[in-house]
Amino acid sequence: MHNLRTNKLFWILQTVGWALYYISYVLIFYFGKMKWGDKQETFDLKNFLLFSLTYILAFLFTLILRYIYRYFYNKIEKLIWLPVIILLASFSISALMHFIDLYVSHYFWGEKGAMVLKARLSFRYFIMGNYNHLVVFTGWSALYFGIKYAFDWQQEKGRSRDAEMMAQKAQMAMLRYQLNPHFLFNSLNSIRALVDENQDHAKEMITELSEFLRYSLLHKDTTFVTLSNELEAVKHYFSIEKKRFEEKLEISYNIADNTKNLQILSFLLHPLIENAVKYGMKTSTMPLKISVGAQKTGVGLMLEICNSGKWIERNGDENHSGGTGTGLKNVEKRLENAYEDNYRFETIVSEHNICIRIEIKEAYLHG
């Protein structure tokens, strides 16, 4: 496909460029005068045909140059060799063009052409006549490589951008899949703890977990989901934990209506909520209070997960708090991959409360 596009582009530029160049010179010489010695002659049919044949030859010789350049294009390792190749190829083609043009002109001019041909075979005339052809072919060569390098650069930039997007998508998928086992691990632990306490609640928890897994399967290939869909999965998780902790856990929502249809990264809130429950239960006075908020601000969308309790500083040992250490780290990585510098992720810690706040700029919201 790339070769077809470049080939089509070449023929369009080659045909249009030479046609315009030819027409401009025909108009100049047709409406002007040509000097032959001491007298002036108009541009007659014979000279017009000779003039046309010269441009046809030039058109064909540039096709030869194209095949020469295509042969050397992928073999050039240092850019310094490019002007050398252009000058050598252009000079060779110019010299060939010069002699062919002279001998063809000889048959147009007849007896007079024989004398002119003899005079113009001199070294001086060769340098003067070849100079004109050399300028034309060198200019054509510079345009050829300039356009080719520009087109190839654009194609390479597009391939690089596609490769980067694919890499980011693959990395986001990998990070998201790390979250699902984390959530499943914690949920199964919660169910196991409840089996001996209340079997009916344990069954309900299994149902809620099944609903969450269904959501996970439905969106397994989806990078972004609406906030309302994400909150539905969040509520399944909270339902599981609420059945386990009962009156020890209080949950509140503050979700603005104008945010529900905005799209965010799928499974973005789960690790934050898991941390709020897990570490809040260890540091908060009972009941543990967790709030989930979403509002539009002057910047964009603000998501906030708050819980009562204290902040637990990590000392490099992931096992000291019983966690896997993938939660907040994955959130930050996924935000960076998806939004680059167009988001804000911060932790707000007070004496009895912890909030994780995410703010995404308006222009980068997918909805």
Buried (B, 14 or more C-beta within 10 A) or exposed (E): EEEEEBEEEBEEEBEEBBEEBBEEEBEEBEEEEEEEEEEEEEBEEEBEEBBEBBBEBBBEBBEEBBEBBEEEBEEEEEEEEBEEBBBEBBBBBBBBBBEBBBEBBBEEBEEEBEEBBEEBEEEEBBEEBBEEBBEBBBEBBBEBBEBBEEBEEEEEEEEEEEEEEEEBEEBBBEBBBBBBEBBBEBBEEBBEEBEEEBEEBBBBBBEBBEBBBEBBEEBEEEBBBBBBBBBBBBBBBBBBBBBBBEEEBBBEEEBBEEBBEBBBBBBBBBBBBBBBBBBBBEBBEEBBBBBBBBBBEEEBBBBBBBBBBBEBEEEEEEEEBEBBBBBBEBBBBBBBBBBEEBBBBEEEEEEEBBBBBBBBBEEEBEE
